[in-house]
Amino acid sequence: MMRAAVLRSPGQFEIEERPIPRPGPGEALIKIARVGICGTDLHIFNGHYAADSLPMVPGHEFTGTIEAVGTDLRGLQVGGKVVVDMNIGCGRCFWCRRNEILNCPEMQQMGITMDGAFAEYMLVPARLVISAPDDVPFEVLALTEPLACVVRAARKARVNFGQSAVVIGAGPIGNLHVQLLRTIGAAPVIVMDISAERVEMALDCGADIGVTDPAQLKQAVLMATDGRGADVVVESVGNPALYGAALRLMRKGGHLAAFGLTGPEDTLALPILDTILHENSVKGSVAGMGQDMNDALTLLVHGRIQTDPFTRASFPLQEIQQAFDSIGDRPDDLKTQIVMAA
């Protein structure tokens, strides 16, 4: 038997005993070691997202070891450390062939539309398992999935060295955007958040300029870009008003990376003529998949990301309710992880 944290209803976890599943053909059984709490998990916990999936075991930012594999599988070593791509597509359709799995008509996501990783063991498609080096700590490997989301956003935005970039929001994902933009070679990297503590952490992690007053952001951007505006603006909060502000921060010919999730009815008033005449662009992106996961893992393995701000807060599985309830009271913790096994 194993323990699993079931979200029975918004705001209410229950630890229950379940049989440990057995892998069939094409499947791998993962012994979960660490699981990060994502903003999406918080939306589910608060009843704002995926309510029709409850009761459910959430959790999709996870790492662990291979406990067992099904028949006829090669290349996966029992006991080896792994991370797992959470996005399950059919593998056959137009979108899957293009690695646009979120658009697959049969798409499922571990921990969002189906049971996820807040359990001691989890059964996953073996084709989505990625082997990881044994010498990389689990708390670092658990950052692979969120970093993969940021890798994909930068890839879609076609960020290049020497480009000016603004990141709106200095939470965990905003901080990763800052770090990846700096790694790519964007300069200057400007970050804005109303939390002075999180802006300071973003500056420590590589941002060049930090702004805590939204009213001062545009002037700061113009001063840093010779009055042009930013090459790339990343909205990482999910606020319609901030999306509108992001459009006004772009230079002519600039790019808006739409990343922060809004409500389903929220809209953005796009100045069509300016968009056409200035050759501006907007590109949405939210989840890393396929090669994004491999690239994120490579960056973590080779120390390109400062992970200390993300690994300070951890709770055992039996305290998952407390972990979720207290997140809003711990702004200095960029990430909270649930420890499943050593």
N, C-alpha and C positions, 0 to 999 in steps of 0.2 A: 504494500500500500504506500501511497505518497500523500503529502499535504498539498492543497491548492487553495489559493485565495480567490474566492468567488465574489464578484461584485453583484450582490443580490438585487439591489436597487440603488439609485443614485445616492452616494454618500455612505453606503453601508457594505463593508466587506464581511465575509464569514470564512473562516478557515475550515475546510472539510477534508475528510479522508476519501481518496479515490484509488481505484486499482491502477497500478503502473501499466501503461499500455505496452503492447508488444509490436515491434515493427514488422510490417509485411513487405512484399516486394517493392523496391523503390523507395523505402522509408528508412529513416534513421531515428533512433531514440536518443535524445539529448538529456544529459544530467545537467540541469540548470545551475550555474554558479552565481551569476550576478544579473540583475535586471534594472535598467535605469527607468525612472519615472519621467515620462514625456509630457509635453503640454497637451497632446491628444489624450493621454491617459487622464489628465486632470479634467478635460472637457467631458470625457465619458463619466468620470467620477461625479462631476457636478450636474450630470443629466443634460448636458448641452449637445451631446453627440452620441450616435450609435445606441440610442435608448432602446431601439427595437432588438438589439443583440443581447440585452440582459435577460436573465442572469448569465454572466460570462466571466471567464478568467482573463483579465487584461494582461498587458505587458508585451512589448515587441522589441525593446532595446536590450537584447540579451546575448549572453555568451555562456559557454559551458564545455562539457566534454562529451564525446561520443560514448554512450553506454552500450549500444547494440545496433546492428544494422540488419536489414532484411536480406533476402537471398540475392545472389548474383550482383553484388555491389563491389566495385573495386575502387581503390584510391582513398578510402576512408578508414582511418585507423582507430580502433576501439581504444579509448583512453586519451585520444588527442584533443587538444583545445580547438574550438571552432567558434565561428560566428555564423549567423543564418540570415539570409535575405527573407524578410517578412512578407514579401509580395508574391502571391501565388496566382499566376496566369495559366491559361490553358496551354500555352506553348505552341499553339498552331495558328492563331488568327493573325490578321494584318498587324495589329498593334503589338502583340507579343514578339513577332519577328523583327519589329523595329525597337525593341526594348522600351515600349511605352505601355507597360503592363497595367498601369492604373486605368487605362481605357479599354482593357480586355472585358468583353461582356460577361465572362465567368470569373472575374478577378475576386480573390479573397485576400484578406490581410490578417495575419496572425495577431491576436490580441485586440482586434477592432471589429471584424465581422465574424470571427471564430475564436475559440479559446486560445489564449496566449501563454506567456512564459512565467506568470506569477504562480508557478507550480514547480515541484521538485524535479519532475521529468516532463518532457514534451516530445511528441511525435511530429516529425517534419518531413517534407519531401527531401530525399537525399540530394537531389540535383541543386538544391538551394543552400547546401552546407558548404562553408568555406573554411578550409583548414587554417589555423593560426599558429604562430611560433609558441613553443612551450615556455619561453622565457619572458613573454609579455604578460603582465598581471591581468587578472580577470577584470579588475576595475577599469583598466584602460581599454581592454577589448570590448567592454560593454558600450563604449562610445562610438563604435564603428557605424551603427545604423544612423544615429543623428548626424554624424559627420558626413555620411554618404548623401544625406539629403542636401547638405550644403555644397558638397562636391557637384551634385547634379545641377543645382541652381547656378553655380559659377560656370559650369559647362554650357548651360542653356544661354547664359548672358554673354558668353564668349569674352570673358574678362581677360585682359592682357596686361603685360607689365607696363608701368608708367601711366596707367589710367587712374584718374581720380575716382574715388568711390565713397559713397555715403551708406552707412548702415543705420536704419532707424530701429531702435530697440537693442538693448545690451543685455538681454537675458541670456540663457544658455545657448540658444541657437544664434542669436545676434553676435555673441562672443565668438562662436565658431565661424560665422561669416567674416568677422574682422580678421581672425587668425588666418583663414584660408586666403582671403584677399591679399594679405601681406605676404603670404607664402608664394602666391602667384606673381607678385611684384607690383600690385596696384599701389599708387602713391599720388597724393596723400590719402589715407584712410580716415574718414571722419565718422564718429559714432555719436548718436544722440539717444539719451534716455533720461527720464525725469529722476531716476535713482542715481544719486551721486556715487554711491558705493559701486554700483554696477558699471558706471562709466569709468571709474577709477580702475576696476578690474580689467575692462577692455583696453584701457591705456597701458596697463601692465602687460597685457597679452599682445600688444602690437599696434593698437590704434595710434594715429599721429595727433589727432585733434578730438577732444571730447566736449560735448555740449549737453547741458542739463536743462536749459530753458528753450522749449520749442520755438518761442518767438525770436530767438537769436540764431536759429539754425541756418536760415537762408543767407543771412549776412556772413556767417562763418564760412559757408560753402563758397560764396562769391569771392570772399577775400582769399581763400585758399586756391582758387582756380582762375585767377586773373579776370574775374567777372563773368566767366563763361557759364558756370554751373558744372555739375558733376558728370563724368562719363557714364557712371553706373550708380543707380540708387537701389538699395535693397530695402523693401518694407518687410520687417520681420516681426511685426506686432499683430497685425490683423485688424487695424482700425481704419474704417473708410475715410475719415478725415485725414489720417496720416498718408493714405494712398493719394489723396488729392494734393497734399503738401509735397509728396514725392515727385509728382509730375512737374511741380514748379521749381524743383531743385535740379532737374536735368538740364544739361546743355542742349543746344540744338544738335540733333543727331544722337542724342543720348539714349540710354536704355534703362527701363524700369524692370527690376526683377521682382515680380509679385510672388511673395512667399508666405506672408502672414495670413492665416485663415480668418475669414470674416463669416458673418451669418449668410445663409443661403439667399436671402433677399437683398443683401447689400449690393449696391452698384457704384460704379466709378464714372463720373462725368468726364469723358475723354474729349479734349478739344480737337475735333477731327481735322480741321484745316491746318492747324499748327502741326499736328502729327504728320500730315502728308507733306507739307512744305518743308518742315525741318527734318524729315526722315527719322522721326523718333520711333522707338519700338518698346513693346511691353511683352514680357514672356513670363508665363506662370510656371511654377515648379514647387513641389512639396515633399516628394519622397524619393529616396535613393534606391536604386535597384540595379541588378546585373553588375556591369563593370564599375558602377559607382561604389558598390560595396567593396570590391577588390581594391580600388584606388584609395578609399578611405582607410582600409586596413593597412595598406602600404604606408600611408602618411603617419599613422599612429605607430607602426612598428619602427619607423626610422626617426621618430621623435620630432616630427614637424609641427606638432600641436602641443601647446602647454596644457596638460591634463590635470594638474594639481587642483585648480579651482573647481573641477567637476567631480572629484573623487573624495572630498572631505566628509560628506554626509552619507551615512549608511544605516540601515535598520534591518534587523532580522525579519524573516517572513512573518513571524507571529505578531510583530508590531507594525504591520503594513497599514492598519487603520490610523495609527498615530502618525506614521510617515506622511500619509496623504493629508491628514487634518492639520498638520503643523507646517506645511510647505509655505503658506503665505506669511508665516511668522519668521521665516528663515531666509531673508533676501540675499544674504551673503553666500548661501549654498546654491551655486549655479545648477547643480544636479544632485538629486537624491537617488541612491541605489538601494535596492533590496538584496540582501545577501542570502542566497539560497544554500550555498555549500562553499566550503573553503577551497 
